[in-house]
Amino acid sequence: MNSLGLIEVVGLVGAIEAADVAAKAANVKVLDYELTRGGGLVTVKIVGEVSAVKAAVDAAVNAARKLTQVISFIVISRPSEEIKKIIMNEKEESVKQEQEIKEDIKNEEPIEKKVSKDETKKKIEVK
């Protein structure tokens, strides 16, 4: 990662527009997006060569401003290893949590199977 671009906007639609324009404007990779807690803010993360990220962020900000409020944006040239760890760990944690939720849903028994036959008989007898 030679350069990191971050664009923070209000709402998912503006963030998707920003990500789409950034990806089309220059040779960059849209790494991820992050929903903040409360306020409806969304941060789009872009990586690539410094000049490409600058061009992509500029184009994305201009496009997003037509739809929503752009809160902030920045291009970090040669981000430190610590910043890389933060950005990559957030993505890995997000993917890990999503996989765990999918596994929980897949492994969950239907409600009917959770109640044993004995419990059903007891409930009927009580009535």
Solvent accessible surface area in square Angstrom, and as a share of the most:
residue,aa,sasa,rsa
1,M,73,0.33
2,N,67,0.34
3,S,0,0.00
4,L,0,0.00
5,G,0,0.00
6,L,40,0.20
7,I,0,0.00
8,E,35,0.16
9,V,0,0.00
10,V,52,0.30
11,G,26,0.25
12,L,80,0.40
13,V,111,0.64
14,G,2,0.02
15,A,2,0.01
16,I,103,0.52
17,E,56,0.25
18,A,0,0.00
19,A,20,0.15
20,D,59,0.31
21,V,34,0.19
22,A,0,0.00
23,A,51,0.39
24,K,155,0.66
25,A,50,0.39
26,A,23,0.18
27,N,138,0.71
28,V,22,0.13
29,K,120,0.51
30,V,50,0.29
31,L,19,0.09
32,D,33,0.17
33,Y,112,0.42
34,E,65,0.29
35,L,108,0.54
36,T,49,0.28
37,R,239,0.87
38,G,58,0.56
39,G,69,0.66
40,G,44,0.42
41,L,44,0.22
42,V,3,0.01
43,T,21,0.12
44,V,1,0.00
45,K,5,0.02
46,I,0,0.00
47,V,18,0.11
48,G,20,0.19
49,E,102,0.46
50,V,47,0.27
51,S,85,0.55
52,A,17,0.13
53,V,0,0.00
54,K,103,0.44
55,A,50,0.39
56,A,0,0.00
57,V,1,0.00
58,D,81,0.42
59,A,31,0.24
60,A,0,0.00
61,V,4,0.02
62,N,87,0.44
63,A,15,0.12
64,A,0,0.00
65,R,135,0.49
66,K,174,0.74
67,L,102,0.51
68,T,34,0.20
69,Q,117,0.52
70,V,22,0.12
71,I,73,0.37
72,S,57,0.36
73,F,91,0.38
74,I,89,0.45
75,V,40,0.23
76,I,49,0.25
77,S,54,0.35
78,R,198,0.72
79,P,8,0.05
80,S,62,0.40
81,E,111,0.50
82,E,107,0.48
83,I,57,0.29
84,K,49,0.21
85,K,110,0.46
86,I,93,0.47
87,I,12,0.06
88,M,70,0.31
89,N,80,0.41
90,E,67,0.30
91,K,58,0.24
92,E,103,0.46
93,E,89,0.40
94,S,58,0.38
95,V,70,0.40
96,K,109,0.46
97,Q,103,0.46
98,E,94,0.42
99,Q,106,0.47
100,E,89,0.40
101,I,103,0.52
102,K,120,0.51
103,E,80,0.36
104,D,95,0.49
105,I,122,0.62
106,K,147,0.62
107,N,108,0.55
108,E,115,0.52
109,E,94,0.42
110,P,70,0.44
111,I,134,0.68
112,E,140,0.63
113,K,144,0.61
114,K,119,0.50
115,V,57,0.33
116,S,54,0.35
117,K,168,0.71
118,D,93,0.48
119,E,85,0.38
120,T,58,0.34
121,K,124,0.52
122,K,126,0.54
123,K,118,0.50
124,I,118,0.60
125,E,139,0.62
126,V,128,0.73
127,K,202,0.86
